Amino acid sequence: MFMGLGVACGFSQDALTQDLGTQDKSAFWLFKPVPARMMRELTPDRPDKTESPYTLDAGHFSLEMDFANYTFGKSDNTTTRALNIAPFNVKAGLLNTVDFQIVFDDYEHVASTDRASGTTAVQTGIGDLTARVKINMWGNDGGKTALAILPYVKFPTSTDHLGNDAVEGGIIVPFALKLPGDFDMGLETAFELLHDDGDNRYHGDFINSITFDHSIVGKVSGYLEFFSDISTEHHAGWSGSIDAGIELLVAENVQLDCGCNFGVTPAADEYNPFAGITVRF
């Protein structure tokens, strides 16, 4: 009787552990996938700019992609209209706390109009490729907080002078906190080493953002975000935006989203609407 009670308690404890999402998944890796019943909920890096601290489960893959996004911006003398078709982030779960990502702007069309002369220059081609590795430090499979580090390197693969032909890189530190009232908060701080526009030197960029996400109705949720990018390059301005969007969880492994980023400082783009999808395999 006592043995049976002990076994029952053991099963109950195991069930509780699984319910809490704290089961040990350290034995799984790229070629030994995590079983579907043990996978964590879908937590992509899109659609907001604040990255998620949660990694893709080991042995699984995902595609995070814009169907299209459009950017309208103004500088002192130039108006820029840019269309990006199907930029994507492909992920592979290497270990329970590590995934590898390839980000690529596969088609860009940029029209820059000089307002004084009325002339327009058009650039069309592919963009740059970025390789990233996300390492979750804690909270991947349970808890109210989660933290990750996400180093990356950008390679100059762009055509038609759409990029700056320079290798650049940085490190992103995303943090998540579950708040009362079923609110989710995300924070991000990042440092980037970017190439100067006018010479062969590099400068630092400092990024900070905060986002809040909450369910709206059923499987539809929404977010509101503030994003800040401060450059140390000479004469560069502070770029800030307020971003908002919605997400629809179509299925356990499929999410649709749309949103718009609105610039609130002179150095930021005026607006940037987009729509996209996340699919996990």
C-alpha positions as CSV (number, residue, x, y, z in Angstrom):
1,M,0.0,0.0,0.0
2,F,2.7,2.4,1.0
3,M,4.7,1.4,-2.1
4,G,1.7,2.1,-4.3
5,L,1.2,5.4,-2.5
6,G,4.9,6.3,-3.1
7,V,4.6,5.3,-6.8
8,A,1.5,7.4,-7.1
9,C,3.1,10.4,-5.4
10,G,6.1,9.9,-7.8
11,F,3.8,10.0,-10.8
12,S,2.0,13.0,-9.4
13,Q,5.3,14.8,-8.9
14,D,6.5,13.9,-12.4
15,A,3.2,15.2,-13.8
16,L,3.6,18.4,-11.7
17,T,7.1,18.8,-13.0
18,Q,5.9,18.5,-16.6
19,D,3.0,20.9,-16.0
20,L,5.5,23.4,-14.7
21,G,7.6,22.9,-17.8
22,T,10.7,22.1,-15.7
23,Q,11.4,18.6,-17.1
24,D,15.0,17.8,-17.9
25,K,15.6,18.2,-21.7
26,S,19.4,18.4,-21.5
27,A,19.8,15.0,-23.4
28,F,18.2,16.4,-26.6
29,W,20.2,18.1,-29.3
30,L,20.0,18.9,-33.0
31,F,19.9,15.2,-34.1
32,K,17.8,14.0,-31.2
33,P,14.8,16.3,-31.2
34,V,12.7,17.2,-28.2
35,P,9.4,15.3,-28.3
36,A,6.4,17.4,-29.3
37,R,4.7,16.9,-25.9
38,M,7.8,18.4,-24.1
39,M,8.2,21.5,-26.4
40,R,7.8,24.9,-24.9
41,E,5.2,27.3,-26.2
42,L,5.9,29.3,-29.4
43,T,7.9,32.4,-28.5
44,P,9.4,33.9,-31.7
45,D,11.6,36.9,-31.9
46,R,9.1,38.7,-34.0
47,P,7.0,40.8,-34.5
48,D,8.3,43.4,-32.1
49,K,11.9,44.6,-32.2
50,T,12.6,43.3,-28.7
51,E,14.2,39.9,-29.0
52,S,12.8,36.9,-27.0
53,P,15.1,35.3,-24.4
54,Y,13.6,31.8,-25.2
55,T,15.4,29.5,-27.6
56,L,14.0,27.1,-30.1
57,D,13.7,23.5,-28.7
58,A,16.6,21.2,-29.7
59,G,16.2,19.4,-32.9
60,H,13.5,21.7,-34.3
61,F,13.5,24.4,-36.9
62,S,11.5,27.6,-37.5
63,L,10.9,30.2,-40.1
64,E,10.1,33.8,-39.0
65,M,9.4,36.0,-42.0
66,D,7.8,39.2,-43.1
67,F,5.5,38.8,-46.1
68,A,6.5,42.4,-46.8
69,N,7.4,45.6,-44.9
70,Y,7.5,49.2,-46.1
71,T,9.5,52.0,-44.7
72,F,9.0,55.7,-45.2
73,G,11.6,58.1,-44.0
74,K,12.8,61.7,-44.3
75,S,16.2,63.3,-43.7
76,D,17.1,67.0,-44.2
77,N,16.9,66.9,-48.0
78,T,15.9,63.3,-48.9
79,T,12.7,61.3,-48.8
80,T,13.2,57.5,-48.8
81,R,10.7,54.8,-49.6
82,A,11.9,51.2,-49.1
83,L,10.1,47.9,-49.7
84,N,11.5,44.7,-48.3
85,I,9.9,41.4,-49.6
86,A,10.1,38.3,-47.5
87,P,13.1,39.0,-45.2
88,F,13.5,36.0,-43.0
89,N,15.1,34.5,-39.9
90,V,15.7,30.7,-40.1
91,K,16.4,29.0,-36.8
92,A,17.8,25.6,-35.7
93,G,17.6,24.3,-32.2
94,L,21.1,23.0,-31.4
95,L,20.8,22.3,-27.7
96,N,18.1,22.8,-25.1
97,T,19.4,26.3,-24.4
98,V,21.1,27.2,-27.7
99,D,19.8,27.9,-31.2
100,F,21.5,29.1,-34.3
101,Q,19.9,31.7,-36.6
102,I,20.4,33.1,-40.1
103,V,18.8,36.4,-40.9
104,F,18.6,37.6,-44.5
105,D,17.1,40.5,-46.4
106,D,16.5,38.6,-49.7
107,Y,14.9,41.4,-51.8
108,E,15.0,45.2,-51.3
109,H,13.7,48.1,-53.4
110,V,14.8,51.5,-52.2
111,A,13.8,54.8,-53.9
112,S,15.5,58.0,-52.6
113,T,14.2,61.3,-53.7
114,D,16.1,64.6,-53.5
115,R,13.4,67.1,-52.6
116,A,15.4,70.1,-53.9
117,S,16.0,68.7,-57.4
118,G,13.1,66.3,-57.6
119,T,15.4,63.5,-58.8
120,T,15.0,59.9,-57.6
121,A,17.7,57.2,-57.3
122,V,16.5,53.6,-57.2
123,Q,18.4,50.6,-55.8
124,T,17.2,47.0,-56.1
125,G,18.8,43.8,-55.0
126,I,19.5,41.6,-52.0
127,G,20.5,42.7,-48.6
128,D,23.0,41.6,-46.0
129,L,23.2,38.2,-44.2
130,T,23.5,38.0,-40.4
131,A,24.5,34.9,-38.3
132,R,23.3,34.8,-34.7
133,V,23.6,32.4,-31.8
134,K,21.1,32.7,-28.9
135,I,22.1,31.2,-25.5
136,N,19.5,31.1,-22.8
137,M,20.9,31.7,-19.4
138,W,17.8,30.9,-17.3
139,G,14.1,30.6,-17.6
140,N,13.8,28.7,-20.8
141,D,11.4,26.0,-19.4
142,G,9.8,27.7,-16.4
143,G,9.9,30.6,-14.0
144,K,8.7,34.2,-14.0
145,T,11.9,35.6,-15.7
146,A,14.2,34.6,-18.5
147,L,17.5,36.0,-19.8
148,A,19.6,35.2,-22.9
149,I,22.7,36.5,-24.7
150,L,22.6,36.8,-28.5
151,P,25.9,37.6,-30.2
152,Y,25.8,38.1,-34.0
153,V,27.9,39.0,-37.0
154,K,26.6,40.7,-40.2
155,F,28.3,39.8,-43.5
156,P,28.2,42.3,-46.4
157,T,26.3,40.3,-49.1
158,S,24.1,43.1,-50.4
159,T,24.0,44.2,-54.0
160,D,23.5,47.6,-55.7
161,H,25.0,49.5,-52.8
162,L,22.1,48.6,-50.5
163,G,24.6,47.9,-47.7
164,N,27.8,49.5,-46.5
165,D,30.1,46.6,-47.6
166,A,31.4,46.1,-44.1
167,V,31.4,43.3,-41.5
168,E,29.6,44.4,-38.4
169,G,28.5,42.8,-35.2
170,G,27.2,43.1,-31.7
171,I,25.6,41.4,-28.7
172,I,22.0,41.6,-27.6
173,V,20.8,40.8,-24.1
174,P,17.0,40.1,-24.0
175,F,15.0,39.7,-20.7
176,A,11.4,38.6,-20.1
177,L,9.2,39.0,-17.0
178,K,5.7,37.7,-16.4
179,L,3.7,40.4,-14.8
180,P,0.4,40.2,-12.8
181,G,-2.8,40.4,-14.9
182,D,-1.4,38.0,-17.5
183,F,0.9,40.8,-18.9
184,D,4.3,39.8,-20.4
185,M,7.1,42.4,-20.4
186,G,10.2,42.2,-22.5
187,L,13.4,44.2,-22.1
188,E,16.4,44.4,-24.4
189,T,19.8,46.1,-24.2
190,A,22.4,45.7,-27.0
191,F,25.7,47.0,-28.1
192,E,26.6,47.1,-31.8
193,L,29.9,47.9,-33.5
194,L,29.0,49.6,-36.8
195,H,30.9,51.0,-39.7
196,D,31.1,54.8,-40.1
197,D,29.4,56.3,-43.2
198,G,32.2,58.6,-44.2
199,D,35.4,56.7,-43.4
200,N,36.8,53.2,-42.5
201,R,36.4,53.6,-38.8
202,Y,33.8,51.9,-36.6
203,H,31.5,53.4,-33.9
204,G,29.3,52.0,-31.2
205,D,25.5,51.9,-31.1
206,F,23.5,51.4,-27.9
207,I,20.0,49.9,-28.2
208,N,17.4,49.7,-25.5
209,S,13.8,48.7,-25.7
210,I,10.8,47.7,-23.6
211,T,7.6,45.9,-24.8
212,F,4.4,44.8,-23.2
213,D,2.2,42.0,-24.5
214,H,-1.3,40.9,-23.5
215,S,-4.1,38.7,-24.8
216,I,-6.9,40.6,-26.5
217,V,-9.5,38.0,-27.2
218,G,-9.1,34.2,-27.8
219,K,-5.8,33.5,-29.6
220,V,-5.3,37.2,-30.5
221,S,-2.8,39.2,-28.5
222,G,-1.3,42.6,-28.9
223,Y,1.9,44.5,-28.0
224,L,3.1,48.0,-27.4
225,E,6.8,48.8,-27.5
226,F,9.3,51.7,-27.1
227,F,12.6,51.3,-29.0
228,S,15.7,53.5,-28.7
229,D,18.9,53.4,-30.8
230,I,21.7,55.9,-29.7
231,S,24.7,56.1,-32.0
232,T,28.1,57.4,-31.1
233,E,28.9,58.4,-34.7
234,H,29.6,62.1,-35.2
235,H,26.5,64.0,-36.2
236,A,24.3,60.9,-35.8
237,G,21.0,61.5,-34.1
238,W,19.0,59.5,-31.6
239,S,16.5,57.2,-33.2
240,G,13.4,56.3,-31.2
241,S,10.1,54.7,-32.2
242,I,6.8,53.6,-30.7
243,D,5.7,50.3,-32.1
244,A,2.4,48.4,-31.9
245,G,1.0,45.2,-33.4
246,I,-1.1,42.1,-33.0
247,E,-0.4,38.4,-33.1
248,L,-2.8,35.6,-34.0
249,L,-1.9,32.0,-32.9
250,V,-3.3,30.0,-35.8
251,A,-2.1,26.7,-34.5
252,E,0.4,25.5,-31.9
253,N,3.3,26.0,-34.4
254,V,1.9,28.8,-36.6
255,Q,1.5,32.5,-35.8
256,L,0.5,35.4,-38.0
257,D,1.2,39.0,-37.1
258,C,1.1,42.6,-38.3
259,G,2.1,45.9,-36.9
260,C,3.6,49.3,-37.5
261,N,6.6,51.2,-36.1
262,F,6.2,54.9,-35.7
263,G,9.3,57.2,-35.5
264,V,9.2,59.7,-32.7
265,T,12.6,61.4,-33.1
266,P,13.9,63.3,-36.2
267,A,16.5,60.6,-36.9
268,A,14.0,57.8,-37.0
269,D,12.0,56.6,-40.0
270,E,8.5,58.1,-40.2
271,Y,6.6,54.8,-40.2
272,N,7.2,51.1,-41.0
273,P,4.1,48.9,-41.5
274,F,4.6,45.1,-41.9
275,A,2.9,41.7,-41.8
276,G,4.4,38.3,-41.4
277,I,4.4,34.7,-40.1
278,T,6.2,32.3,-37.8
279,V,6.2,28.6,-38.5
280,R,7.9,26.0,-36.3
281,F,8.7,22.5,-37.5
